[in-house]
Amino acid sequence: MALTFDDLFTSPDHYLQSFEADHATFVPMDRAAYHRSIFLDRRISPAHEERLAIPVDALVPRIPPAQPTSWIFHMAHCGSTLLARALDDSGAGLVLREPLALRQSAIRRDGALLRLSLAMASKRYRPDAPTLVKANVPVNFLLPDIAAADTTARAILLYLPLRPYLLAILRNEDHRVWLRNVTTQLAPYLGDWSAYGDAQRAAALWVAQATAFAETLAALPNARTLNAEVFFADPVPVLTAAAVHLGLPNDRAALERAVAGPLFSTYSKNPGVAFDNTARLAREAAVAAAIAPDLAIAEDWAARHPARAALDAALANAALSR
């Protein structure tokens, strides 16, 4: 049977993976492919290797309203992959981790691409369970548009307080390269930070994202914040509360199995590497000693920001109830 536009807009088996020039690229997926794809960017693991490219102009006039979608927005390097994979392992339904097309919509600042990405990301296998989308950092700066598209959307705004965030972002050269690249890409939203060093960029990015989250709390009544350190320290009640809040199937026994299994004893982005919360805390202590001068620069920069105290309060006051 020939593939139709209705098929593309209704079945998750046809996944909008990326935008290439003026075409939308679809890859074949199924439940198993989504589950094993830790990320849906270039690291996607499709059901098979066939790809389909369709002109964006042919899709945009046909975009249907997006179905209700649940969201995890996050600051990066704060446990979002672990949170999303744990909910996925417990049978939450369809979980999309970092859709590339959505990220591209943010980088390009293109409203039509965003509407198309939102409609495609909202497709679901289970009519009783919304698709859960774990976005990535550039998408945080589309939050006003996403909130306007569905003011009833359920969302978790996952964050780290400033100091542990700095320890995560500045801990090695690979993360610092990511920091420089993403803040350069986001210059249309953030301004020109080329004169900033790594420490100032990290502090400024925290402030920018915390500001975006605080503003989102006013626009999305069903948004709640989650301090990643609370999640790391006691994951089962957090996961239970997250599933309930996001409107996902809530199976406490399945969540307990996920926490007791290999997911929480290995690195969520690379399951071949042993890692847990004890290792994370030990790494933090070592990094704090190693980058003490940069921490001082970053914390001084943030302390001089007029909204710092208000941002801390806004994030804490909207915390997910357990």
Residue pairs with C-beta under 8 A, 6 or more apart in sequence:
3 14
3 52
5 59
5 62
7 14
8 14
8 16
8 26
8 54
8 59
8 120
9 62
9 63
9 64
9 119
9 120
9 123
10 123
11 123
12 29
12 34
12 94
12 123
12 124
12 125
12 131
13 28
13 29
13 30
13 47
14 26
14 28
14 29
14 52
15 26
15 27
15 28
15 29
15 40
15 46
15 120
16 24
16 25
16 26
16 99
16 101
16 116
16 117
16 120
16 121
17 25
17 26
17 27
17 40
17 44
17 46
17 51
17 99
17 100
17 101
18 24
18 25
18 100
18 101
18 104
19 25
19 56
19 101
19 104
19 105
19 108
19 113
20 53
22 55
22 56
22 57
23 53
23 54
23 55
23 56
24 53
24 54
24 55
24 56
24 59
24 101
24 116
25 51
25 52
25 53
26 51
26 52
26 53
26 54
27 44
27 46
27 47
27 50
27 51
27 52
28 46
28 47
28 48
28 50
29 37
29 46
29 47
30 47
31 94
31 125
32 47
33 44
33 45
33 46
33 47
34 40
34 94
34 95
34 96
35 88
35 95
36 45
37 43
37 44
37 45
37 46
37 97
38 81
38 85
38 97
38 268
38 269
39 81
39 97
39 98
39 269
40 96
40 97
40 98
40 99
40 100
41 98
41 99
41 100
41 103
42 100
44 100
56 112
56 113
56 116
59 116
60 112
60 115
60 116
63 115
63 116
63 119
64 119
65 119
66 115
66 118
66 119
66 121
66 122
66 149
66 150
67 122
67 123
67 124
67 130
67 131
68 122
68 130
68 150
68 152
68 153
68 247
69 118
69 121
69 122
69 130
69 131
69 132
69 133
69 150
69 153
70 130
70 131
70 132
70 133
70 153
70 154
70 155
70 246
70 247
70 248
71 132
71 133
71 134
71 135
71 146
71 153
71 154
71 155
71 156
71 246
72 80
72 83
72 84
72 132
72 133
72 134
72 135
72 155
72 156
72 158
73 135
73 139
73 140
73 143
73 155
73 156
73 157
73 158
73 213
73 216
74 80
74 134
74 135
74 136
74 137
74 157
74 158
74 159
75 137
75 140
75 158
75 159
75 160
75 165
75 205
75 206
75 209
75 210
76 136
76 137
76 169
76 178
76 182
77 160
77 165
77 168
77 169
77 175
78 158
78 159
78 160
78 165
78 168
78 228
79 158
79 228
79 231
79 232
79 268
80 134
80 158
81 97
81 134
81 268
81 269
82 231
82 263
82 264
82 268
83 134
83 156
83 158
83 226
83 231
83 239
83 242
84 95
84 97
84 132
84 134
85 95
85 97
85 263
85 268
86 235
86 239
86 255
86 258
86 259
86 263
86 264
87 95
87 132
87 239
87 242
87 243
87 246
87 248
88 95
88 132
89 254
89 257
89 258
89 261
89 263
90 239
90 243
90 249
90 251
90 254
90 255
90 257
90 258
91 249
91 251
91 254
92 129
92 132
92 243
92 246
92 248
92 249
93 124
93 125
93 126
93 129
93 130
93 131
93 132
93 248
93 249
94 123
94 124
94 125
94 126
94 129
94 131
94 132
95 131
95 132
95 134
96 121
96 131
96 132
96 133
96 134
97 134
98 134
98 135
98 136
99 117
99 121
99 133
99 135
101 113
101 116
101 117
101 120
101 121
102 114
102 117
102 118
102 121
102 133
102 135
102 139
103 135
103 136
103 138
103 139
104 113
104 117
105 113
105 114
105 116
105 117
105 139
105 142
106 114
106 138
106 139
106 141
106 142
107 138
107 185
107 186
109 188
111 145
114 142
114 145
114 146
115 149
118 146
118 149
121 131
121 133
122 130
122 131
123 131
124 130
124 131
128 249
129 247
129 248
129 249
130 154
130 246
130 247
130 248
132 246
132 248
137 182
137 186
137 209
138 182
138 185
138 186
139 146
140 209
140 212
140 213
141 186
141 189
141 190
141 208
141 212
143 212
143 213
143 215
143 216
143 219
144 215
144 216
144 219
146 153
147 153
147 216
147 219
147 220
148 219
151 219
151 220
151 221
152 221
152 222
153 220
153 222
153 223
154 222
154 223
154 245
154 246
154 247
155 216
155 220
155 222
155 223
155 224
155 246
156 223
156 224
156 225
156 226
156 242
156 245
156 246
156 320
157 213
157 216
157 217
157 223
157 224
157 225
157 226
157 315
157 318
158 225
158 226
158 228
158 231
159 165
159 209
159 210
159 213
159 225
159 226
159 227
159 228
159 315
160 168
160 227
160 228
160 229
161 227
161 229
161 312
162 203
162 206
162 298
162 299
162 302
163 295
163 299
164 228
164 229
164 284
165 202
165 206
166 199
166 202
166 203
166 206
166 294
166 295
166 298
166 299
167 284
167 287
167 288
167 291
167 295
168 175
169 175
169 176
169 179
169 202
169 205
170 176
170 179
170 198
170 199
170 202
170 287
170 291
170 294
170 295
170 298
171 283
171 287
171 291
176 198
179 198
179 201
179 202
179 205
180 198
180 201
182 205
183 190
183 193
183 196
183 201
183 204
183 205
184 193
184 194
187 193
189 208
190 204
190 205
190 208
193 200
193 201
193 204
196 204
197 294
197 297
198 294
199 294
199 295
199 297
199 298
199 301
200 297
200 298
200 301
202 298
203 297
203 298
203 299
203 301
203 302
203 305
204 301
206 302
207 302
207 305
207 307
207 308
207 311
210 311
210 312
210 314
210 315
211 307
211 311
213 225
213 314
213 315
214 310
214 311
214 314
214 315
216 223
217 223
217 225
217 314
217 318
222 245
223 318
224 245
224 318
224 319
224 320
224 321
225 315
225 316
225 318
225 319
225 320
226 238
226 242
226 319
226 320
227 315
227 316
227 319
230 238
230 319
231 238
231 239
232 277
232 280
233 277
235 259
235 264
236 252
236 255
236 256
236 259
237 322
238 320
238 322
239 255
239 258
239 259
240 250
240 252
240 255
240 322
241 320
241 321
241 322
242 248
242 320
243 249
243 250
243 255
244 250
245 320
258 264
262 271
263 271
264 276
264 277
265 274
265 275
265 276
266 272
266 273
266 274
266 275
267 273
267 274
267 275
288 295
302 308
